[in-house]
């Protein structure tokens, strides 16, 4: 079959890499793709939000399955667009319709969903500009740190955590006025701060059954020791040492199953990935956030641990046979280290030539790259490359990732050197 993957980052390169090994694949396309996907697929210069152009491409190239990498097309209704056109209804889009995508598209929607279906999450309040007095009163009743979340999409950077009440009040006003995150922040969710250990979990669901992918932990802050500004993610590891069988059972029974059943009960047909951002608090799981797609850079560590044919799973969604599909997980550990442009996540320059040295024992996924006119690889984003490796344990995998990372050079290259270090201090009782 012919497959189109939408996106241009490390997540999409990793999905393309995994799908490229499928026994049932004929042609693989990535739109718009990057220098890495160009090595294993045909890149197509399509705008992710131009659904008409994407549809025309699918019909022309006889595409059977479309895998949507980023959240924006899902929230904006690409699945609804395909479902509404008779010519496109034979094409399976991996991802939820816009209503289901509101799990990520609106923090207030997600919190109300969790409250309705008794899924554990932090105490919260949702406020718009007209509710500013009420919002400030709610904020004052909480203990620091104060958690403020932009209701809409904000490229993974719409969460602010502040220790000082006065600073939190100023930021709240900035968000509600649209000055901090634009329209995404004009409605704000204020949450009670949860202290614990974060972990990301993922399922692929057809709305009834689901397949549980390996868990991962990512590192959002730009600086070592989790300091500095939030980024899209500077690295990840899988598995996660504090995820023991007892905790996993709680996650399934208290979070995953109620979420899948809750969507069905609300009449929301959901066919795609669900990302659960969880906090382990005194042994119990709490949902911090939902995403309606795979995470990045978590995808770059969970897919190398999947032994099964990923395209077979997608076909299971298309044929309503997902429950009959096998998902085999590699017991080995995986790591990824993000190489970023100097200055990221603030201002940075693009177009820097990349030199690759010895990359043995690793798989390098391109996140922000493009090909030069002479065939070289140039930087084209803040997060440039994800250097992934597998090993007997997380420490072994990280040694391989860091060895290869040191063999990649471009002007201003930066990466954290402490990915996974905190897990060596966290016990299974955390």
RANORPE-V986362 format. One record per residue. N is the residue number from 0. OMEGA is omega in degrees with one decimal (999 if undefined). BURIAL is 1 if it has 24 or more other C-alpha atoms within 12 Angstrom, else 0. D_FIRST is the distance of its C-alpha to the first C-alpha in Angstrom with 2 decimals. Layout:
BEGIN
n = {N/N}
omega = {OMEGA/OMEGA}
burial = {BURIAL/BURIAL}
d_first = {D_FIRST/D_FIRST}
END
This chain:
BEGIN
n = {0/1/2/3/4/5/6/7/8/9/10/11/12/13/14/15/16/17/18/19/20/21/22/23/24/25/26/27/28/29/30/31/32/33/34/35/36/37/38/39/40/41/42/43/44/45/46/47/48/49/50/51/52/53/54/55/56/57/58/59/60/61/62/63/64/65/66/67/68/69/70/71/72/73/74/75/76/77/78/79/80/81/82/83/84/85/86/87/88/89/90/91/92/93/94/95/96/97/98/99/100/101/102/103/104/105/106/107/108/109/110/111/112/113/114/115/116/117/118/119/120/121/122/123/124/125/126/127/128/129/130/131/132/133/134/135/136/137/138/139/140/141/142/143/144/145/146/147/148/149/150/151/152/153/154/155/156/157/158/159/160/161/162/163/164/165/166/167/168/169/170/171/172/173/174/175/176/177/178/179/180/181/182/183/184/185/186/187/188/189/190/191/192/193/194/195/196/197/198/199/200/201/202/203/204/205/206/207/208/209/210/211/212/213/214/215/216/217/218/219/220/221/222/223/224/225/226/227/228/229/230/231/232/233/234/235/236/237/238/239/240/241/242/243/244/245/246/247/248/249/250/251/252/253/254/255/256/257/258/259/260/261/262/263/264/265/266/267/268/269/270/271/272/273/274/275/276/277/278/279/280/281/282/283/284/285/286/287/288/289/290/291/292/293/294/295/296/297/298/299/300/301/302/303/304/305/306/307/308/309/310/311/312/313/314/315/316/317/318/319/320/321/322/323/324/325/326/327/328/329/330/331/332/333/334/335/336/337/338/339/340/341/342/343/344/345/346/347/348/349/350/351/352/353/354/355/356/357/358/359/360/361/362/363/364/365/366/367/368/369/370/371/372/373/374/375/376/377/378/379/380/381/382/383/384/385/386/387/388/389/390/391/392/393/394/395/396/397/398/399/400/401/402/403/404/405/406/407/408/409/410/411/412/413/414/415/416/417/418/419/420/421/422/423/424/425/426/427/428/429}
omega = {178.2/-173.5/174.0/174.9/-178.6/177.9/-175.5/-174.3/179.3/176.8/-177.3/175.7/179.7/177.5/179.4/178.1/-179.3/180.0/-177.7/179.3/-175.5/179.4/-177.6/179.6/172.6/179.2/179.6/178.7/174.3/-178.5/-4.4/178.9/178.9/-177.0/179.4/179.9/179.3/-179.8/-174.8/-177.3/174.3/177.1/178.2/-176.2/-179.9/173.5/-176.5/-177.9/177.5/-174.0/178.6/-179.8/178.5/178.7/179.6/178.1/-179.1/179.9/-178.9/-175.9/178.0/179.8/179.6/-176.2/174.2/177.7/-177.6/-177.8/-176.3/-173.2/-170.8/178.6/179.4/178.8/-177.8/170.4/179.3/178.8/177.3/-179.3/-179.9/-177.7/-175.8/-176.4/-177.5/-178.3/-174.8/-172.0/176.1/179.6/178.6/175.8/178.8/-177.1/-178.9/169.1/-171.5/-179.4/177.4/179.9/175.8/172.3/175.5/-174.5/179.4/178.1/179.9/176.9/-178.3/-179.2/177.6/177.0/-179.6/179.4/-178.1/-175.2/173.2/176.4/-173.2/178.4/-179.2/173.5/-173.1/168.3/179.1/-171.7/173.3/-176.0/-179.6/-176.3/-170.9/-179.9/178.4/179.9/179.1/177.9/178.5/-179.7/-176.5/-179.3/-179.5/173.9/177.6/-4.0/-178.3/-176.2/177.5/-178.8/171.1/-175.8/-175.0/-179.3/-179.8/175.7/177.7/-175.1/-174.8/179.3/179.0/177.6/-175.4/-179.0/-174.9/-177.3/-178.9/177.3/178.9/178.7/178.7/179.5/177.8/178.7/178.1/-179.4/-177.2/178.6/-179.4/-177.6/-174.7/-176.5/-179.4/-177.7/-179.6/-175.7/-178.3/167.6/-171.9/171.3/176.0/-175.3/167.5/-179.7/176.7/178.3/-179.2/-178.6/-177.6/175.0/178.3/176.3/-170.6/170.2/166.3/-175.2/173.0/-178.9/179.5/175.9/177.5/174.3/-178.3/179.1/177.6/175.9/178.5/171.9/178.1/-173.2/-170.0/-173.2/-178.1/-173.2/177.9/-174.0/-178.1/177.8/175.7/-174.4/173.2/176.2/173.2/-179.5/-175.9/178.4/-179.5/176.2/176.3/1.4/-177.1/-168.2/-176.0/176.7/179.6/-177.4/-179.7/178.5/-178.7/177.3/177.7/178.9/-179.5/-172.2/-176.2/-174.3/-170.4/-178.1/176.0/177.9/-179.8/178.5/179.7/177.6/179.3/-179.6/179.1/179.3/-179.4/177.0/-173.6/179.2/-178.3/-178.9/166.2/177.6/177.0/172.2/-171.8/171.1/175.0/-177.1/-179.1/175.2/-177.3/179.9/171.7/179.8/174.7/-177.8/167.1/164.3/-176.5/-178.8/176.4/178.9/177.3/25.1/-178.4/179.7/-176.4/173.6/-179.7/-179.0/174.4/179.0/178.2/177.8/-175.1/176.5/-177.1/-179.1/174.6/177.6/176.9/176.9/176.4/174.2/-177.0/-174.8/-179.1/179.5/-177.1/-178.0/-179.3/-177.3/176.4/172.4/-177.7/-176.8/174.3/-178.1/-179.9/179.1/178.3/177.8/169.8/178.4/-178.1/171.0/-173.7/175.6/176.9/-178.7/178.4/11.9/173.2/-174.4/178.0/180.0/176.2/173.7/178.3/-179.7/-178.8/175.2/-179.5/174.7/-178.8/-179.1/-178.1/-179.6/177.6/170.4/-177.8/177.4/-179.2/-179.5/179.2/-179.6/170.8/178.1/173.9/-178.6/-179.8/175.8/176.5/-179.1/-179.0/174.4/-178.0/-179.2/178.6/172.2/-168.1/-175.5/173.3/-176.7/-173.9/178.7/172.4/-179.2/-179.3/173.3/-177.0/-180.0/179.3/178.6/-179.0/176.9/179.9/179.0/-177.3/177.5/179.1/179.7/179.5/-178.8/176.1/-175.5/165.0/-175.1/177.2/-176.5/-179.4/170.9/177.3/-178.0/-177.5/179.1/177.6/-175.1/-178.3/-177.1/177.1/-178.4/-175.9/179.1/-179.7/-178.9/-176.3/999}
burial = {1/1/1/1/1/1/1/1/1/1/1/1/1/1/1/1/1/1/1/1/1/1/0/0/1/0/1/1/1/1/1/1/1/1/1/1/1/1/1/1/1/1/1/1/0/1/0/1/1/0/1/0/0/1/1/0/1/1/1/0/0/1/1/1/1/1/1/1/1/1/1/1/1/1/1/1/1/1/1/1/1/1/0/0/0/0/0/1/0/0/1/1/1/1/1/1/1/1/1/1/1/1/1/1/1/1/1/1/1/1/1/1/1/1/0/0/1/0/1/1/1/1/1/1/1/1/1/1/1/0/0/1/0/0/1/1/0/1/1/0/0/1/0/0/1/1/1/1/1/1/1/1/1/1/1/1/1/1/1/1/1/1/0/0/1/0/0/1/1/0/1/1/1/1/1/1/1/0/0/1/1/0/0/1/1/1/1/1/1/1/1/1/1/1/0/0/1/1/1/1/1/1/1/1/1/1/1/1/1/1/1/1/1/1/1/1/1/1/1/1/1/1/1/0/0/0/0/0/1/1/1/1/1/1/1/1/1/1/1/1/1/1/1/0/0/0/1/1/0/1/1/1/0/1/1/1/1/1/1/1/1/1/1/0/0/0/0/1/1/1/1/1/1/1/1/1/1/1/1/1/1/0/1/1/1/1/1/1/1/1/1/1/1/1/1/1/1/1/1/1/1/1/1/1/1/1/1/1/1/1/1/1/1/1/1/1/1/1/0/0/0/1/0/0/1/0/1/0/1/0/0/1/1/1/1/1/1/1/1/1/1/1/1/1/1/0/0/0/1/1/1/1/1/1/0/0/0/0/0/0/0/1/1/1/1/1/1/1/1/1/1/0/0/0/0/0/1/1/1/1/1/1/1/1/1/1/1/1/1/1/1/0/1/1/1/1/1/1/1/1/1/1/1/1/1/1/0/1/1/1/0/1/1/1/1/1/1/1/1/1/1/1/1/0/0/0/0/0/0/0}
d_first = {0.00/3.80/6.49/10.19/13.03/16.42/19.51/21.51/23.16/23.25/21.30/18.31/18.70/18.88/15.72/13.90/15.76/14.78/11.01/11.39/12.74/9.96/9.72/6.21/5.03/4.90/6.75/8.66/11.33/14.42/17.09/19.82/19.37/22.19/23.47/21.71/18.15/18.91/19.22/15.71/13.65/14.48/16.91/17.37/20.90/20.40/22.99/21.67/24.12/23.40/21.14/21.64/20.40/17.29/16.60/17.35/14.99/12.02/13.17/13.85/10.60/8.53/7.25/6.21/7.94/11.06/13.11/16.73/18.82/22.36/24.42/25.77/22.91/22.73/26.50/26.57/24.30/20.82/19.55/22.49/21.76/18.27/19.79/22.68/20.90/19.98/17.53/15.57/15.97/12.66/11.05/11.61/13.74/14.66/18.38/21.44/22.99/26.06/28.48/26.83/26.41/30.21/30.43/29.99/31.03/34.48/36.45/38.91/36.27/34.99/38.57/39.50/36.45/37.56/41.13/40.24/38.30/40.72/38.34/40.55/40.81/43.63/46.29/45.61/46.67/44.75/46.75/46.64/49.18/51.47/51.68/52.85/56.12/54.45/51.82/54.60/56.45/53.42/52.87/56.54/56.30/53.67/54.48/53.15/50.61/49.35/45.61/44.57/41.00/39.79/38.25/35.38/32.78/34.55/31.98/33.07/36.66/38.19/40.13/43.76/45.95/49.66/52.75/55.35/55.83/57.17/54.19/51.85/53.77/53.52/49.75/49.33/51.23/49.20/45.93/47.20/48.51/45.13/46.56/44.62/40.98/41.21/39.97/37.94/41.30/43.36/42.77/43.43/42.94/45.83/45.24/47.45/46.79/45.39/46.42/44.17/41.19/37.82/34.46/30.90/28.75/25.21/23.36/19.96/20.89/19.81/23.39/24.83/23.75/22.92/22.06/24.62/23.62/26.38/29.13/30.20/33.18/33.06/36.00/36.44/39.78/40.19/43.20/43.83/45.28/43.12/45.34/44.91/42.47/39.21/36.04/32.32/32.72/34.24/32.76/31.63/32.00/30.56/31.91/34.93/38.25/39.75/36.91/38.53/37.61/40.18/38.82/35.22/36.40/38.10/34.99/32.96/35.80/37.28/34.36/30.80/31.46/33.83/31.32/28.54/31.23/32.88/29.87/29.55/33.33/33.28/30.74/28.08/24.54/22.83/19.17/18.64/20.73/24.51/26.61/30.14/32.78/35.51/39.10/40.79/44.35/46.81/44.11/42.46/39.21/39.44/36.60/37.17/34.08/30.65/27.67/24.61/22.22/22.33/25.46/26.09/27.31/26.69/22.93/23.94/25.87/24.00/20.53/22.28/23.79/20.61/20.09/17.24/13.49/13.07/9.39/10.73/13.33/11.28/9.62/13.36/14.26/12.00/13.48/16.84/16.95/17.40/20.90/19.79/17.65/19.60/20.29/22.28/24.33/25.93/29.67/30.29/31.05/29.37/30.84/30.05/32.65/32.18/33.81/35.04/36.84/40.62/41.84/38.72/38.52/41.15/41.37/39.70/39.02/35.76/35.21/36.63/35.59/34.02/35.13/33.22/35.22/34.48/31.40/31.24/30.34/28.49/25.15/25.93/23.74/24.59/25.76/27.89/27.51/26.97/27.32/30.73/31.42/32.25/29.10/30.82/29.68/31.67/32.11/30.77/31.46/33.70/31.50/30.37/28.88/28.15/29.34/27.85/29.02/29.24/32.56/34.76/35.80/35.46/38.40/36.90/33.57/35.57/37.69/34.65/33.31/36.79/37.42/34.38/35.15/38.58/37.03/35.31/37.64/37.75/40.68/41.32/38.75/39.39/38.10/39.63/41.06/41.49/37.99/38.24/41.99/42.90/41.08/43.55/46.24/44.50/45.13/43.29/46.18/45.55}
END
